Amino acid sequence: MFNNVKRSASEVGDLAKTRVAMWMKTKFDIKVYSIEEFKSFLGGIRKLKL
């Protein structure tokens, strides 16, 4: 999956956030926000106490 390279949990999490952000931008044709802005938003969700 990762070409036999060990990844930290942080790296895997960042990759997941990048993929979700890319999918959302494409799926909903969002051009206003950058991938990094989406990733920042996704990181903030974890901090919410729902």
C-alpha positions as CSV (number, residue, x, y, z in Angstrom):
1,M,0.0,0.0,0.0
2,F,2.8,2.4,0.8
3,N,5.5,0.8,-1.3
4,N,6.9,-0.9,1.9
5,V,7.6,2.4,3.5
6,K,6.5,2.9,7.1
7,R,4.4,6.0,7.7
8,S,3.6,7.7,11.0
9,A,0.1,8.1,12.2
10,S,0.5,11.8,11.5
11,E,1.5,11.2,7.9
12,V,-1.3,8.8,7.3
13,G,-3.8,11.3,8.8
14,D,-2.4,14.1,6.6
15,L,-2.8,11.9,3.5
16,A,-6.4,11.0,4.4
17,K,-7.2,14.7,4.9
18,T,-5.7,15.6,1.6
19,R,-7.6,12.9,-0.2
20,V,-10.9,13.9,1.5
21,A,-10.3,17.6,0.6
22,M,-9.5,16.7,-3.0
23,W,-12.7,14.6,-3.2
24,M,-14.9,17.3,-1.7
25,K,-13.5,20.0,-4.0
26,T,-14.1,17.8,-7.1
27,K,-17.5,16.3,-6.0
28,F,-19.0,19.7,-5.2
29,D,-17.0,21.7,-7.7
30,I,-15.7,24.1,-5.1
31,K,-13.1,26.5,-6.4
32,V,-13.2,29.1,-3.6
33,Y,-11.0,27.1,-1.1
34,S,-7.6,25.6,-1.5
35,I,-6.7,22.0,-0.5
36,E,-4.8,23.4,2.5
37,E,-7.8,25.4,3.6
38,F,-9.9,22.3,3.5
39,K,-7.3,20.3,5.4
40,S,-7.3,23.0,8.1
41,F,-11.0,22.8,8.4
42,L,-10.9,19.0,8.6
43,G,-8.3,19.3,11.4
44,G,-10.6,21.6,13.3
45,I,-13.5,19.1,13.3
46,R,-11.5,16.8,15.7
47,K,-11.4,19.7,18.2
48,L,-15.2,20.1,18.3
49,K,-16.9,18.5,21.3
50,L,-20.2,17.2,19.8
